[in-house]
Amino acid sequence: MKHTLLATTALVVMTGAAAAEISITATGRIGLKTTEGSAAVAGNMSTYSAGVVTASTTASTATDITNRTNAVAVAQQAFDTAHAGAVGATPNDFSDIATKRAAIDTAANALFDAQNELAAATGTDAIADDTSAANRMRFSLKASGETDSGISYGVSGRFEQSNTTTSGSQFVSGAFGKISMGDLDGADEVAAGGGVAGVGLTGLGDTNDIAYQSSDHNLGYEFSTSGMTFAYSQNTAVQSGSNSAMGLKYSGDMGGATVSIGVGQSKVGTASQSTISAAVSSGGLTIKAYSSSNDNGPATGAVAAAAVQLTSTAGALTTSYALPTVVSANNDTDQTALSISYTMDAMSVTAFSKTVSSTGAVDMDYSGLGFAYDLGGVTLKAGVVDNNDQQLVDFGLSFSF
């Protein structure tokens, strides 16, 4: 049961204005969360070339680690030498910049590979299981009103016990649809939904959610009619290139079951993400399914090299160079998820499964099982999640006002 802490209705003294309402609600939770640790990982002799790894199962020795440590030192010296060589014998010598840049890039790539080979040979230490408190307090504020002409408007926001804030949002709606600004989901997420049903007191990593590249949009539009909803959004902070999304959703009754189908697509830069979802609810049973694909744009190679910057001030040459960094090879990513929930009286049980597949990488699998029991304003919750071969467990009480 949720209780409104503050609700007030006031007549606004201005032409064309009617009633306004402000409400504050609060939620909290108290419990424990356990995160499974990991065993120590022995070092191996994996090798790198231009940022691409060739895996090896050959165990490294102390001598191998020493040799690779020395190789890093040699690569660092070669990079420093190439960098210094870009200045040239003459302070204002800007000739053959392309050759100098190529020499620095080659040395930088070799240094990066040597550092990664050393990390592979060194391995990782064991991490112990961790049990920690899972508690939080959150207040949510909503204010809405409607003019005499039938135009609705409102704002929303929240704050938490950690004194951090989550940006709010504002909207105005009418026969023309709904226009929103602020901290918004992308239109593809509005249409398809955030993901399948989750489990546990804390969400246990929220691995049931679908990852959307449009999650930072700040301008949205929705129009609904006869069970159909069209949505469009964008990030207005992006002044060049694409950063927009659109979606279409249908919700209605079919043979006594509530059915929802959503499709959406976003374009951010050169990457396009397409998502489709379906949900069916009948009695106490709810089934949700998602499929989302992101082509991530064209591959750009394993290493993005920065340009050498040479400037001359009062006859003195100043040089600066940023070490090239490894960037994504932009492999395609597919996300598929399914959840089944069943509610009977005050108790509900939920199970979900999600797989993330990226071209050239091992699939990542997530699954979870949880239950909740409504005590009336207070809900007992517990869940266990397989977080890609790492176990997460939590339980406790969630309450609302």
BANU-697527 format. One record per residue: x, y, z of N, C-alpha, C in turn; residue in one letter. Coordinates in pm, whole numbers, plus 50000, padded with zeros to 5 digits. Example, Ala and Ser with C-alpha at 12.3 -4.5 7.8 and 13.67 -1.06 7.14 Angstrom:
<sites>
513194943150780512304955050780513204967050780A;512854977550708513674989450714512905000350787S;
</sites>
This chain:
<sites>
500864988250000500005000050000500895012450000M;500615021649911501415033849904500575045549955K;501125053150048500415064450107501025077450055H;500225086950021500705100049979501015108350101T;502255112650112502655120650227502085134850220L;502055140350101501575154050086500815155149956L;499575159349963498785161649843497995174349864A;498135183649776497425196349791496875200649658T;495695206049661495065211249540494805226049561T;495225234149468495065248649482494615254749351A;493775264549359493375271949240494435282449210L;494895282449090495915292049049495225304649000V;495595315949058494925328449027495535334448900V;495065329448787495465334948659494485330048553M;494295337748451493315334648348493685321648278T;492715312648262492935300348190493545289348272G;493785291248403494415281048485493375274648575A;493545261648607492605254648694493325249148813A;493185235948841493725230048962495115224448943A;495895224449051497245218649050497375209449170A;498195199149157498375189549265499855186449283E;500305185949408501685182549440501665170449533I;502485160549503502535148649588503975144549612S;504235139549731505545134249767505355119949818I;506105110749763506075096949809507495092849849T;507575082649930508885077949978508945062849974A;510135057749946510395043349950511685040950026T;511815029150079513045025550150513265010650145G;514445006350181514734992150188515824989650290R;515804977650346516824973650442517044958650427I;518304954650411518604940450391520094938150375G;520424926750317521824922950295522014918150152L;523214920550100523564916049966524924909049970K;525004897349908526254889749902526734888749758T;527994892149736528614891349604529704880849606T;529604871249517530584860449510531934865749464E;532994861449529534334865349489534834857049372G;536114857549349536694849849238538024844049280S;538344832949219539624826449247540744833849176A;541944831849224543104837949160543244832649017A;543644841248927543854837448787545354837148760V;545834825448723547264824048695547644831648569A;548854836948569549334843948451549564834448335G;549444839648213549674831448095550474839347993N;550794832847884551664838947783550884844247662M;549684849547687548924855647579549734867147517S;549594868947388550344879347319549394889447255T;549914901347228549134912147168549864917547046Y;549054921146945549604927546828548584937746779S;548974950446781548064961446743546794961046825A;546914957346952545774957347041544914944847033G;545224935546945544444923246930545134911847005V;544374904947091544964894647175544924880947108V;545994873647126546034859447090546164851847219T;545064845347260545014838847391545964826947398A;546484824547519547384813347542547044806747675S;547194793747683546974786447808548304782547874T;549404786847812550724783747869550974792347992T;551194786148105551404793548230552714801248226A;552694813248280553904821348285554704818148411S;555994820548404556894818348518557444831748566T;558164831348676558784843548727559734849448624A;560444840748551561354845448446560574852348334T;559404846748298558584852948194558134866948235D;557754868448362557314881548411558464891548407I;559674886848446560854895548441561144899848299T;561084890348205561374893448065560364903448009N;559104901648046558084910747994558164924448060R;558604924948185558844937748251559944945348178T;560994938148142562094944348067561624948847929N;560734940947868560224944647735559424957547741A;558684959647850557934972247867558914983947877V;559984981947953560984992647969561624996147835A;561934985947755562534988347623561544995647533V;560254991347536559244997747452559025012347494A;559085014947625558925028547674560075037347625Q;561275031847627562445039347580562315042347431Q;561835032547355561685034547211560635045347182A;559575045547261558555055747243559115069547275F;559855070647387560435083447425561405088447318D;562165079247260563125082947156562405088047031T;561325080846992560565085046874559905098546897A;559435100547019558785113147053559795124547046H;560935122647105561965132947103562445135646960A;562465125146878562915126646741561995134946655G;560745136646700559795144646622560185159246618A;560945163746718561365177746722562355180746610V;563225171346583564205173346477565425181046526G;566445181246443567685187946481567505203046485A;566625208146398566375222546393565075225646466T;565055235346560563855238046640562585240146560P;562695246746444561505249746366561375240646243N;561915228546253561855219046141560535211646143D;559605215446053558305208946044558235199545924F;559375196445867559385187945748559105173345785S;558515166145691558295151745703557505148245830D;556445155845857555625153445975555005139545971I;554535135045852553875122145840554775110745886A;556075111445847557015100945886557225100946036T;557345112846095557555113946239556335108746315K;555155112046266553935107446330553835092246324R;554165086446208554105071946193555085065046289A;556265071046306557255065046396556755065046540A;556125076046581555585076746717554435066846734I;553555065846633552435056546642552925042146657D;553925038546578554465024946585555045022046722T;555795031546777556395029646909555335029147017A;554305037347005553235037447104552455024447104A;552165019246985551445006446975552264995147037N;553574995247012554444984947068554464985747220A;554454997947275554444999747420553134994547480L;552034997847415550734993147465550674977847466F;551124971447358551114956847351551994950747460D;553154956647482554074951447584553454952347723A;552754963347750552104964947880551004954447900Q;550254951447797549194941347807549754927247822N;550854924447753551474911247767552004909247909E;552524919947970552984919048109551804916648202L;550684923448178549494921548262548984907248252A;549014901448132548554887648114549444877948189A;550754880348186551704871348253551594872448404A;551224884148455551144886348599549934879648661T;548784879248589547574873048643546884882048743G;545894876548814545144884248913545044876649044T;544904884149153544764878049285543324873649310D;543144864949408541814860349446541034871749512A;539714871749493538824881349555537834873849642I;537744877249771536894870149865535424874049846A;534524865249891533104868549892532874880849980D;531854888749944531584900950018530104901750052D;529804904250179528434906450224528334920550281T;527384928250229527284942250270525824945950295S;525624957050366524274962050393523664967250263A;522364965150249521634970050133520494978750184A;520754991450201519735000450253519695013350172N;518505019150162518355031350083517045038150123R;517025051450113515815059250132515685068650013M;514495069249953514305077549834512985084949844R;513025098049815511825106149808511595110249663F;510345109049620509985112949484508955124149489S;509175134149407508285145849401507625146549264L;506315148449265505575150449141504605162049159K;504525170249058503575181349059502925181948922A;501605183148918500905183548791499705192748800S;499235197148687498075205848681497435205248545G;496325212048531495615212248403494925225748388E;495075231848271494435244548244492965242448210T;492185253348213490775252548176490575247948032D;491605250147950491505246147809491895231547787S;492265224347897492535209947885493975206347863G;494905215647877496325212747861496915208747996I;497505196948003498135192148127499605195948129S;500155197448250501575200748264502065194848396Y;503385192948408503885187348532505395186248536G;505905183048654507335180948676507505168948768V;508695162948768508995151948860510475151648889S;510835146049002512235144949041512345136649167G;513565134249213513765126349333515105129649397R;515245126049526516535126849592516635115249689F;517895111649723518145099749803518995103049924E;519155093150012519845095050138521315098450121Q;521905094850005523315097349983523585111849943S;522515119949937522605134049897522935135849750N;522855124949674522995126249530521625129049471T;521605135149356520335138349294520225131749159T;519015128349123518735123348989517945134148917T;518405138348803517755149148730516295145848707S;515455155948721514035153948702513625156248558G;512305156848535511785159248402510545167948411S;510185173848297509035182548289508235178848164Q;506925181048167506125177748050504965187348036F;504425187847914503185194647885502455185747783V;501155183647804500435174447716499045179647688S;498465174647581497125178547540496705170047422G;495755175047343495295167647226496415165847125A;497425174347132498565173847039499565162847076F;499425156847195500375146747242501065151547369G;502215145847399502965149247520504405152747485K;504825164447528506205168947508506925168647642I;508065161847649508825160447774510245165247755S;510825170547862512225174647863512845170747996M;514165168847997514865165448120515575152048111G;515515144448219516175131448227515215120948172D;515365117548043514385109147973515005096347919L;514165086147904514545074347828514375077447680D;515135070547596514985072247453513635066947407G;513165071747293511845067547243511785052647215A;512895046447175512875031947152512655024447282D;513195029647393512975023447523511545026147572E;511025037847544509645041047582508695031147516V;508955028047388508075019147314508275004447350A;509535000247358509804986047383509844982647531A;510124992647616510234990047759511684987947799G;511944988947930513324988447978513944974747982G;513134964347989513694950847996512694941248055G;513134929048078512254918948137512204921048288V;511374913248357511194914848501512464911048577A;512814919248678513984916648759513634909848890G;514654906748969514444899749095515284906249205V;514934903149329515724907349443515324920649502G;515934923549617515684936049689516324947949620L;517554946249568518324957249511518354957149358T;517814946749296517914945349152519094936749111G;520054934649204521194925649181521884928449048L;522244940949028522964944748908522064948648793G;520754946748807519794950248702520184944348566D;520714932148569521114925748444519924921348361T;518714922348415517504919548339517184930748240N;517784942448260517504953948174518204952548039D;517604958447938518224959547806519014972647802I;520244972147751521074984047740520704991747613A;520355004447630519985012947516521025024047499Y;521435026447374522385037147348521725050847354Q;520405051347360519675064047364519305068247505S;519965062647606519545064747745519755078847798S;520495087447726520755100947776519995111747698D;518845108247643518075118147569517375127947662H;517135140047612516555150547698515355157647636N;514915153247519513725158947456512915147547396L;511635146647433510815135747384509415140147348G;508795132447258507425134947217506695121647208Y;505455121247258504615109347251503205113147207E;502605104247129501205106147090500525092547096F;499425091747169498715079147189497285080047142S;496815069347079495425068547037495065054047012T;493915049847062493365036347038494355025247069S;495095026547179496045016247220497395017147153G;497565026347059498835028146989499555040447044M;500865039247062501685050547108502885052247014T;503025064346960504205067746880505105076646965F;506415074146961507355081947041508565086046958A;509075098046987510305103046923511115110347030Y;512435108747025513305115647122514645118747059S;515385127747126516745130747082517515137147196Q;518825137947178519705144747272520115157947207N;519545168847256519795181847192521205186947217T;521945180547311523315184747337524235181047221A;523805171747138524595167647022524285176946906V;525275184746866525085195046763525445190246624Q;526095178846613526445173546481526315158446485S;525935152546374525745138146369524375134346425G;524105121446427522795116546469522785112846617S;521685115846684521445111046820519945112146846N;519185103146784517725103646794517185089346800S;515905088246838515265075146847513775076746822A;513145066046777511705065846760511185051946791M;509885051146824509325038246858507815038146841G;507255026146837505825024146822505405012746914L;504335014846990503885004947087502375002947076K;501944990347094500514987147099500224979547227Y;499154983347297498694976347416497184974747406S;496714962647434495284960347427494914946747481G;493624944047480493094931447531492794922047414D;493304909947426493064899647324492604886847392M;491334883647379490804871347436490954870447586G;490874881747654491004881647800492424883447848G;493394883547759494794885647796495234899647754A;496044905947835496594919047801497884917147723T;497934922747604499074920847515499724934347484V;501054934847490501814946847454502914942947357S;503044950547250504104948247151504764961747122I;506084962247129506794974547105507964972747010G;508204982446925509364982546836509994996246843V;511314996846835511995009646840513345009046773G;513845020546732515165021446671515795034846708Q;517105034446735517855046646763519065047446672S;519515059646647520705061946565521585071746642K;522735066846687523695075246759525015074646683V;525385085746623526575085546538526325076346419G;527195066546402527045057046293526445043846341T;526075043046469525545030546525524025030846528A;523395019946486521945018746488521545007046577S;520575009246665520074998646753518584996746727Q;518184984146705516784980646681516324971046788S;515144973746845514624965746956513174962246933T;512794949946969511404945646964511084938347093I;509894940547145509494934047270508054929447261S;507704919747344506334914747352506064910347495A;504864913247543504474909247678503024904647678A;502754893947752501394888547763501104886147910V;499944891047957499524888948095498114883048097S;497954872448173496644866148186496544860148325S;495524864248401495434859748539496614864848616G;497334856048681498514860148756499804857848680G;499724853348556500914849948479501274861048382L;502564865048381503074875048288504354870048223T;504414870748091505594866548016506074878347932I;507374881147938507974891947860509154886547780K;509314891647659510444887547575511004899647501A;512334900047485513014911247418514064905947322Y;514264913447216515384911247125515864924747078S;517164927447095517734940347057519074938246988S;519294945146877520544944046802521124957746776S;522424959146800523144971646777524314968846684N;524304975046565525394972546469526654980146505D;526554989846601527724996946654528555004446551N;528065005546429528795013346330529945005646269G;530645011546173531755004646107532955002946199P;533704992146180534904989746259535935000546232A;536615005046336537605015746320539015010846348T;539194998046370540524993046401540754992446550G;541794985646589542054983446731542664995546799A;543385003946724544085015146786543765027946713V;543375038246787543155051446730544345060146767A;545125064046669546335071646697546055086546697A;546585093446798546425107946806547505114646721A;547205126546671548155133546586549225140546669A;550405141646611551475149346674551115164146661V;551235171446769550965185746764552285193346781Q;552675200946679553915208646682553555223446670L;553965231246765553675245646762554955253446785T;555015265446732556195273946747555795286846816S;556465290146925556205302347000557515309947020T;557575321746965558765330246979560035322746938A;559935314946829561095307946777561415294946847G;560685291646954560935279147026559865268946990A;560275256846963559345246246922558815239047045L;557485237947054556845230447163556145218347105T;556355206747163555725194647113554815188647220T;553765182147176552905174547266552365162647191S;552185151547265551695139447200550895131247299Y;549725126847259548885118347342549055103947299A;549325095147394549515081047363548245075247303L;548345068347190547155062347129546435053247228P;545125053047220544345044547309543565034247228T;543345022747290542575012347223541105016247224V;540445015147112539025018047104538275005547060V;536975005647074536174994147036536304991346888S;536364978546856536364974746715534954975346658A;533984980246742532604982046699531964969046653N;532174958346731531544945746698530044946446723N;529264940046638527814939746655527464932946788D;526404937946853525974932546982524484929346976T;524124917147019522734912847026522364909847170D;521174914247212520664911347346519314904347333Q;519174893047399517894885947402517554882847547T;516274884147583515884882147722514464876947731A;514194869447838512874863747863512644863248013L;511424866748056511084865548198509674859848212S;509474852648323508164846948356507874850448501I;506724856548525506334860248661504934854648689S;504744850348814503434845248853503084850848990Y;501894856648999501434862549125500194855149174T;500234851349300499104844549362498874850749499M;497754857949512497454865249634498594875149664D;499234873949780500264883549819501654879449773A;501804867549718503134862549681503324862549530M;504524866049486504874865449345506254859149329S;506424851849219507694845249187508104849349046V;509384852549027509874857148897511174850048860T;511304846648734512554841048681512854847948549A;514144850448523514524856748396515834851048345F;516044852948215517294848848151517624858948042S;518904862748031519344872147927520704868047874K;520894869347744522174866547679522624878647598T;523884882347613524474893147535525564887147447V;525384888247316526314882447220526984893447139S;528314893647141529074903247062529974895846965S;530024900546842530854894146741532304893346785T;532884881546779534284879746816534524878246965G;533474877747046533634876547192532754865247245A;533104860447363532324849847426531004855647476V;529914848147457528604852747504528624854947655D;527854864847700527664867347842526234863547879M;526084855047980524774849848018524404854148159D;523144858048175522624862348304521274855548329Y;521034851748452519744845848487519464848648634S;518184848248671517844851148809516534844848850G;516374843048981515154837549039514884845049169L;513644849449189513334856849310511874855749348G;511584859749471510194860049514509954872549598F;508684876149609508284887649689506974884249759A;506834889049884505614886749960505154900150018Y;503974904549976503434917450017502774916350154D;503344923650250502804923650386501884935550410L;501674943650307500844955550321501674967750354G;502214974350253503104985750275504554981650290G;504784969550334506124963750347506154950750268V;507194948950186507304936950104508604929750134T;508494916850162509674908450182510154903750046L;511434906250017511984902749886513284894949901K;513524885749808514784878249804515054874249660A;516324873449624516674869649488518074864149478G;518304856349374519634851249343519844852649192V;521004857649153521314860349013522654854148975V;522684847748859523944843248799524394854548707D;525354862448754525844874148682527034870148595N;526734862648486527784857848397528844850048475N;528354839648547529204830548627529654836548761D;529044847548802529274853048935527934853449008Q;527864847449126526604846649199526374858849287Q;525174864549277524744875849360523474871749433L;523394874649564522234871149645521864882849733V;520564885449748520134895449846518764891749903D;518434897650016517124896150076516904907350174F;515634910350203515334920850299513924926050279G;513684937650337512364943950335512384956650252L;511354958350171511164970550093509864976850140S;509864989850166508654996350215508415009450143F;507135013350140506755025450070505715033050150S;505645046250126504745055050200503935063550103F;
</sites>
